[in-house]
Structure formats: C-alpha cells, structure tokens
Amino acid sequence: MAEENINLPPGFRFYPTDEELIEHFLYRKAAHLPCHPDIIPALDLHQYDPWELNGKALEEDNQWYFFTPRTQDRVSSKGYWMVLGADEPITSGSKRVGVKKSLVFYIGEAPVGAKTNWIMHEYHLLDCSTSSRSSQKQRNPKIVSNEWVLCRVYEMNCSPQASFCNDGTELSCLDEVFLSLDDLDEISLPN
C-alpha cells in the first residue's frame, strides 16, 4: 500500500499496540462502524503467501496489517499457517477485550512443510455481545459480525545482521541455511 494512500500527516507512523488494534480497528470493523482514516485493507488470506503482501496490505516497518475473514483453514498456494502455543489475552485496563494467536508459515503441505521465519499475529475479538447496561449500549454499538480477524505479518530475523542477495533483496534465515550447504562441496576433509 503506497504511503500517499494513508492520509496521515507527515511524520506520523502506524505503530499500534495490541490493545489499539483490537479496540480501534477490529472492533469498529466488526460493528460496521467507519474508521478514520480507513487504512487497513481487507484481504483474503488464502490468496497470498506472506512475501506477496507488499503493496496489498498496509505496511509499516516491515510489518503488514490487514483484515481477513475468520477461518480455521489458513492455507495459501505455497503453504500453510500453523498456530504456535496458546492464545494470549489482550486487555484494556482490567477488562479482557480480545485474544492474539501467533502463527508461523510453513512451505509445503501439512503436516510435513518446511518452517519459515514468517510470523503472523491474528487478533480476535473476545466476545460479540455487549453489556446489558444501557450506558454501555449507548457508547458501544452492538457487534453484528465476528467474522473478521486483524492480522499483523512480519519476517523474523535470525541474526542481528541482515544478509542480502546480489540484487539487494534480503535473504531469509532458511535461505542462508540452504546457501551454506552449497559451500560443503568446497570443503576438503583430511583422509
């Protein structure tokens, strides 16, 4: 997504907390409320591998943000996303407002794919219902849809120093391992 589409003043960056992603973006999407500025696009997760998100999702500091329909099946053309560990609760003050699932991308077919260093945090609303107290009903419109999740995708670096290809593109950790295996042919071992 190009910088000129964001409509933020110069010098401002999109760097939301987990709580802000849930309360100011995902909640508004689920309640069918307008979000100003409307900068996070809706994408179909099945259509894109993580390295194809550039130019399609909102990018900030090598992190891509997008809404996608809620699904259990997280498969793309080249691989699949696998859940890592337990869900992490997201709180606002002392109130739980959502959960964050962490996933890693595997190339190939489940369950024997090759693990990559692509990570996705998938944000879910905790509950579709609102409180029965009339004061909260006036402030918080009823969520009519819990069909959306908000995703943050990034490539995790293995080392503090990035490795680059000849054309200037950054190598992933998996690429570095495969390239280092090619060097084994040049090593001579003593007899």
N, C-alpha and C positions, 0 to 999 in steps of 0.2 A: 504494500500500500504506500503510495507516494506521500512524502512529507506535506505537500500542499493540500492534501485531502483531509488533514487532521483538524484544521481550523483552530489551532491553539496559537496564542501569541508567541512571538519569538522568545526563546529561552526556556519555555516550559517543556517538560518531559513527561511522558506517560510512565509512571513508576508507582502503580497502586499496590497497596498491601492486600493480603488475602481477604481481610475483612471488607475493604473497599470494593474488591472485585465482586464479592457476594452481595453486599448491601446496595451499592450504587450502580452496578451494571446487571448482574444476573437477576436480582430481584425485580428490577424495572422491566427487563425483557420478559420475565415470567408473568408479570402483572399487566403486560401490554401497555406500559407507560412509555412516553417519549424519554429519550436520554439525550441530553445536550452537553457537549457535542456527541453526535451519534458516530462514533469512530471505530467500534468493534464490529467487523462484518460477521455474517452467518455463513458458514461453510459446511459442506458435507464431508465429514472425517474420512469416509470410505473412498473419496475421490483423490485424496492427496497423501503422498508419503511425506514425512516431516521435512525433507530437504526441498520439497516443492512449494512450501508455504510462502516463500519470499515473493512479495508483490500481490499476494492474495489475502493474507491476514495482516492485522496491524502489527508492525514490527517496531520494537524499541529495545536497543541494547542487545541485539541478537536473541531476543525473545519474541515469539509470535503469539498473538492473542486472537481468539475467535470464538464465536458461539457455534455449537453444533447440536443437532437433535440428540436427545438422550437415548443411548442404546447399550446393550450388553456386548454386542458384536463390534469389536474395534479392529477391523481388518481392512487393509488397503491393497493396492495392486501388487506391491512388493513384499508385504509383511504384515505384522500384527502388533498391537499394543498389549502388554501383559501387566496386570496390576502388581505393584510391589507393596508388600506389607499391609497394615491396617489403615483404615481411613483416619485422617487427622481432623479433629473437630475445629471449626472456626467460630470464634466467639466475638461478640460485641458487648463489651462490659462483662457482665456475668452471664449473659444470655447466649446460648448456642444458636447460631444463625445458619450454619451450613457445614459441609464437610469437604475435605480436599483428598482426592485419590491421587496417588503417584503411580505412574506407569512408565515402562521402558519399551522401546521399539525393537522388535526382532525382525530380521530379514529372513524370508522363507515362510514355510508353513508350520503351524503349531503342531506339536509342541517341540519340534526339533530345529527351530530357527536359530540364526546366529544373532547374539545380543549386540546391540549398538550402544552408542553413548547418547542417543536421543531420549530425552525425558519429557514427559507431559504431566502437568498438574491439571486435574479435571475437577472443577468446582461444582458442587451440587447444593441446592437449597435444602435445608434440613426438613422443612415441613411446608406443605402447600396451604395449610389452614392459617387463619389469623385468629387472634384472641377474640373472645365474645364480648369483651368490654367495649362499650360504644365509643369511648375516647380513642381507642386504638383503631377502631373501624374507620373513623373519620380521617385519621392520619395515614393509615396503611390500607390501600385498596386490596381487595381480596385477590389472591393469586388464582388466576383461572387456568394456568398451564404450568406444569412442572416438567415439560417435555424438553427443556433446553439445559445444557451444561455450558460452562465457560471454560475454555482450555488455554493454558499457557504452555508453550512448547519451546524447548531450547536444547542445544547440544552441549553436553557437559564435557569440559576439557579434562584430560587425564594428567597433564603436566602444566606447570605454570608458564612454560614457554611453548608457544604455538608452533607447529610445523606447517610449512607451506609447500605446495607443488610448484613446478616450474612456471605455471601460468598465474601464480599468485593466490590461488584458492587454498583455503586451509584444509589440512588433512585431519581426518578423524583419528581417534586412538586405534580403531580397528584397522584403518588403512596403514598406519605406522607399523603395526604388528606384521601385516602381510608383506609390506615392503622390506622389513628387516629380515624376513625369512628368505627373501631373494639373495641376501648377502651371504647366506650359509654356503653357497656354491663356491665362493671365492676363498673360503677359509680352508687352509690345508692343515690337517692334523698329523702329528708325528706317528710314525709306524710303530 
